[in-house]
Amino acid sequence: MKYGSIICTGLFVLGVALSLVQLWFAPLDPALFFKLIITITALFVVALGITLVFKEYLSEKEMKKKGFID
């Protein structure tokens, strides 16, 4: 989960930084900027989903080990 949190935070910061740079300086073509933001968002959602599923799996595994669930 630690790595997932780091990846999600990094992608979020990258998206915000890219948006601010585009807002103030406009170095990218709008179509390219839109594609980059969509890609960063998709990667963020995938990383977050994997992190949450993995966390749930580890939590359930620990609860089974302790005998709380069957």
OpenMM code with the backbone's topology and positions (N, CA, C; nanometers):
from openmm import Vec3, app, unit

residues = "MET LYS TYR GLY SER ILE ILE CYS THR GLY LEU PHE VAL LEU GLY VAL ALA LEU SER LEU VAL GLN LEU TRP PHE ALA PRO LEU ASP PRO ALA LEU PHE PHE LYS LEU ILE ILE THR ILE THR ALA LEU PHE VAL VAL ALA LEU GLY ILE THR LEU VAL PHE LYS GLU TYR LEU SER GLU LYS GLU MET LYS LYS LYS GLY PHE ILE ASP".split()
positions = [
    Vec3(0.0814, -0.1178, 0.0000),
    Vec3(0.0000, 0.0000, 0.0000),
    Vec3(0.0869, 0.1258, 0.0000),
    Vec3(0.2019, 0.1144, 0.0588),
    Vec3(0.2920, 0.2296, 0.0649),
    Vec3(0.3299, 0.2768, -0.0755),
    Vec3(0.3627, 0.1819, -0.1620),
    Vec3(0.4028, 0.2180, -0.2974),
    Vec3(0.2857, 0.2778, -0.3753),
    Vec3(0.1681, 0.2224, -0.3554),
    Vec3(0.0497, 0.2761, -0.4222),
    Vec3(0.0210, 0.4190, -0.3813),
    Vec3(0.0377, 0.4473, -0.2534),
    Vec3(0.0165, 0.5839, -0.2044),
    Vec3(0.1185, 0.6797, -0.2647),
    Vec3(0.2410, 0.6348, -0.2737),
    Vec3(0.3466, 0.7180, -0.3327),
    Vec3(0.3182, 0.7435, -0.4805),
    Vec3(0.2779, 0.6400, -0.5523),
    Vec3(0.2481, 0.6544, -0.6950),
    Vec3(0.1298, 0.7479, -0.7164),
    Vec3(0.0227, 0.7291, -0.6385),
    Vec3(-0.0951, 0.8156, -0.6522),
    Vec3(-0.0620, 0.9609, -0.6187),
    Vec3(0.0141, 0.9807, -0.5137),
    Vec3(0.0534, 1.1170, -0.4772),
    Vec3(0.1386, 1.1797, -0.5867),
    Vec3(0.2323, 1.1033, -0.6406),
    Vec3(0.3170, 1.1537, -0.7483),
    Vec3(0.2373, 1.1900, -0.8726),
    Vec3(0.1419, 1.1053, -0.9097),
    Vec3(0.0591, 1.1351, -1.0263),
    Vec3(-0.0280, 1.2583, -1.0031),
    Vec3(-0.0807, 1.2706, -0.8820),
    Vec3(-0.1622, 1.3880, -0.8496),
    Vec3(-0.0796, 1.5161, -0.8589),
    Vec3(0.0378, 1.5143, -0.7987),
    Vec3(0.1252, 1.6321, -0.8021),
    Vec3(0.1669, 1.6633, -0.9459),
    Vec3(0.1969, 1.5606, -1.0233),
    Vec3(0.2326, 1.5806, -1.1640),
    Vec3(0.1186, 1.6467, -1.2410),
    Vec3(-0.0033, 1.6001, -1.2189),
    Vec3(-0.1190, 1.6590, -1.2862),
    Vec3(-0.1408, 1.8041, -1.2481),
    Vec3(-0.1281, 1.8338, -1.1192),
    Vec3(-0.1447, 1.9725, -1.0736),
    Vec3(-0.0341, 2.0610, -1.1299),
    Vec3(0.0894, 2.0136, -1.1249),
    Vec3(0.2017, 2.0923, -1.1769),
    Vec3(0.1858, 2.1174, -1.3271),
    Vec3(0.1479, 2.0135, -1.3998),
    Vec3(0.1277, 2.0286, -1.5439),
    Vec3(0.0158, 2.1287, -1.5730),
    Vec3(-0.0909, 2.1223, -1.4952),
    Vec3(-0.2023, 2.2161, -1.5139),
    Vec3(-0.1601, 2.3598, -1.4856),
    Vec3(-0.0842, 2.3801, -1.3796),
    Vec3(-0.0391, 2.5158, -1.3469),
    Vec3(0.0565, 2.5714, -1.4523),
    Vec3(0.1468, 2.4869, -1.4993),
    Vec3(0.2392, 2.5314, -1.6045),
    Vec3(0.1613, 2.5668, -1.7306),
    Vec3(0.0638, 2.4838, -1.7646),
    Vec3(-0.0177, 2.5110, -1.8834),
    Vec3(-0.1004, 2.6381, -1.8649),
    Vec3(-0.1505, 2.6596, -1.7453),
    Vec3(-0.2308, 2.7788, -1.7170),
    Vec3(-0.1496, 2.9068, -1.7316),
    Vec3(-0.0282, 2.9065, -1.6812),
    Vec3(0.0515, 3.0289, -1.6797),
    Vec3(0.1353, 3.0500, -1.8052),
    Vec3(0.1881, 2.9432, -1.8625),
    Vec3(0.2822, 2.9594, -1.9732),
    Vec3(0.2351, 2.9011, -2.1062),
    Vec3(0.1412, 2.8097, -2.1055),
    Vec3(0.0854, 2.7453, -2.2255),
    Vec3(0.1926, 2.6884, -2.3188),
    Vec3(0.2838, 2.6029, -2.2682),
    Vec3(0.3871, 2.5476, -2.3556),
    Vec3(0.3369, 2.4331, -2.4445),
    Vec3(0.2220, 2.3772, -2.4114),
    Vec3(0.1714, 2.2613, -2.4851),
    Vec3(0.0495, 2.2985, -2.5682),
    Vec3(0.0342, 2.2279, -2.6779),
    Vec3(-0.0867, 2.2386, -2.7576),
    Vec3(-0.2042, 2.1901, -2.6716),
    Vec3(-0.3194, 2.2551, -2.6783),
    Vec3(-0.4322, 2.2134, -2.5936),
    Vec3(-0.4718, 2.0666, -2.6093),
    Vec3(-0.4647, 2.0135, -2.7299),
    Vec3(-0.4995, 1.8726, -2.7507),
    Vec3(-0.4002, 1.7804, -2.6790),
    Vec3(-0.2724, 1.8122, -2.6874),
    Vec3(-0.1706, 1.7321, -2.6193),
    Vec3(-0.1868, 1.7415, -2.4680),
    Vec3(-0.2131, 1.8617, -2.4191),
    Vec3(-0.2348, 1.8803, -2.2758),
    Vec3(-0.3527, 1.7961, -2.2278),
    Vec3(-0.4619, 1.7999, -2.3017),
    Vec3(-0.5799, 1.7217, -2.2656),
    Vec3(-0.5479, 1.5723, -2.2630),
    Vec3(-0.4744, 1.5243, -2.3623),
    Vec3(-0.4361, 1.3828, -2.3669),
    Vec3(-0.3483, 1.3449, -2.2475),
    Vec3(-0.2550, 1.4318, -2.2120),
    Vec3(-0.1682, 1.4045, -2.0971),
    Vec3(-0.2473, 1.4002, -1.9667),
    Vec3(-0.3395, 1.4941, -1.9491),
    Vec3(-0.4205, 1.4960, -1.8268),
    Vec3(-0.5093, 1.3720, -1.8190),
    Vec3(-0.5689, 1.3319, -1.9297),
    Vec3(-0.6518, 1.2109, -1.9312),
    Vec3(-0.5671, 1.0882, -1.8989),
    Vec3(-0.4470, 1.0804, -1.9539),
    Vec3(-0.3574, 0.9681, -1.9265),
    Vec3(-0.3162, 0.9646, -1.7799),
    Vec3(-0.2797, 1.0791, -1.7243),
    Vec3(-0.2419, 1.0858, -1.5829),
    Vec3(-0.3597, 1.0454, -1.4948),
    Vec3(-0.4795, 1.0921, -1.5295),
    Vec3(-0.5993, 1.0567, -1.4527),
    Vec3(-0.6259, 0.9068, -1.4589),
    Vec3(-0.6133, 0.8481, -1.5777),
    Vec3(-0.6355, 0.7043, -1.5917),
    Vec3(-0.5333, 0.6248, -1.5104),
    Vec3(-0.4077, 0.6642, -1.5158),
    Vec3(-0.3045, 0.5956, -1.4378),
    Vec3(-0.3298, 0.6103, -1.2881),
    Vec3(-0.3757, 0.7281, -1.2464),
    Vec3(-0.4090, 0.7518, -1.1061),
    Vec3(-0.5207, 0.6584, -1.0612),
    Vec3(-0.6257, 0.6477, -1.1412),
    Vec3(-0.7395, 0.5621, -1.1055),
    Vec3(-0.6970, 0.4158, -1.0997),
    Vec3(-0.6174, 0.3714, -1.1944),
    Vec3(-0.5697, 0.2323, -1.1945),
    Vec3(-0.4824, 0.2052, -1.0723),
    Vec3(-0.3897, 0.2950, -1.0430),
    Vec3(-0.3021, 0.2768, -0.9265),
    Vec3(-0.3825, 0.2768, -0.7974),
    Vec3(-0.4801, 0.3656, -0.7879),
    Vec3(-0.5647, 0.3709, -0.6685),
    Vec3(-0.6470, 0.2437, -0.6543),
    Vec3(-0.7024, 0.1957, -0.7645),
    Vec3(-0.7804, 0.0719, -0.7612),
    Vec3(-0.6966, -0.0469, -0.7185),
    Vec3(-0.5791, -0.0610, -0.7748),
    Vec3(-0.4903, -0.1714, -0.7377),
    Vec3(-0.4522, -0.1619, -0.5910),
    Vec3(-0.4229, -0.0418, -0.5448),
    Vec3(-0.3854, -0.0219, -0.4048),
    Vec3(-0.4988, -0.0610, -0.3113),
    Vec3(-0.6200, -0.0187, -0.3430),
    Vec3(-0.7337, -0.0501, -0.2565),
    Vec3(-0.7665, -0.1991, -0.2561),
    Vec3(-0.7602, -0.2627, -0.3723),
    Vec3(-0.7859, -0.4069, -0.3792),
    Vec3(-0.6797, -0.4832, -0.3010),
    Vec3(-0.5549, -0.4447, -0.3168),
    Vec3(-0.4467, -0.5117, -0.2450),
    Vec3(-0.4607, -0.4925, -0.0943),
    Vec3(-0.4984, -0.3715, -0.0526),
    Vec3(-0.5189, -0.3445, 0.0901),
    Vec3(-0.6317, -0.4314, 0.1445),
    Vec3(-0.7406, -0.4422, 0.0700),
    Vec3(-0.8539, -0.5246, 0.1125),
    Vec3(-0.8124, -0.6716, 0.1218),
    Vec3(-0.7351, -0.7181, 0.0258),
    Vec3(-0.6875, -0.8563, 0.0272),
    Vec3(-0.6025, -0.8834, 0.1509),
    Vec3(-0.5090, -0.7933, 0.1810),
    Vec3(-0.4239, -0.8123, 0.2985),
    Vec3(-0.5042, -0.8057, 0.4277),
    Vec3(-0.6022, -0.7175, 0.4327),
    Vec3(-0.6868, -0.7053, 0.5512),
    Vec3(-0.7673, -0.8328, 0.5732),
    Vec3(-0.8255, -0.8850, 0.4661),
    Vec3(-0.9041, -1.0079, 0.4767),
    Vec3(-0.8152, -1.1262, 0.5141),
    Vec3(-0.6977, -1.1318, 0.4582),
    Vec3(-0.6037, -1.2393, 0.4891),
    Vec3(-0.5666, -1.2363, 0.6372),
    Vec3(-0.5419, -1.1173, 0.6904),
    Vec3(-0.5075, -1.1024, 0.8318),
    Vec3(-0.6248, -1.1422, 0.9216),
    Vec3(-0.7468, -1.1045, 0.8820),
    Vec3(-0.8645, -1.1399, 0.9622),
    Vec3(-0.8883, -1.2905, 0.9606),
    Vec3(-0.8641, -1.3565, 0.8475),
    Vec3(-0.8765, -1.5022, 0.8409),
    Vec3(-0.7720, -1.5683, 0.9296),
    Vec3(-0.6522, -1.5142, 0.9284),
    Vec3(-0.5437, -1.5692, 1.0095),
    Vec3(-0.5774, -1.5620, 1.1578),
    Vec3(-0.6410, -1.4520, 1.1999),
    Vec3(-0.6770, -1.4348, 1.3405),
    Vec3(-0.8077, -1.5044, 1.3768),
    Vec3(-0.8775, -1.5605, 1.2785),
    Vec3(-0.9992, -1.6358, 1.3050),
    Vec3(-1.1253, -1.5526, 1.3154),
    Vec3(-1.1224, -1.4286, 1.2705),
    Vec3(-1.2414, -1.3445, 1.2765),
    Vec3(-1.3419, -1.3796, 1.1678),
    Vec3(-1.2940, -1.4267, 1.0522),
    Vec3(-1.3829, -1.4687, 0.9442),
    Vec3(-1.3389, -1.6058, 0.8960),
    Vec3(-1.4319, -1.6732, 0.8270),
    Vec3(-1.4026, -1.8084, 0.7764),
    Vec3(-1.3430, -1.8035, 0.6390),
] * unit.nanometer
topology = app.Topology()
chain = topology.addChain("A")
for resn in residues:
    res = topology.addResidue(resn, chain)
    for name in ("N", "CA", "C"):
        topology.addAtom(name, app.Element.getBySymbol(name[0]), res)
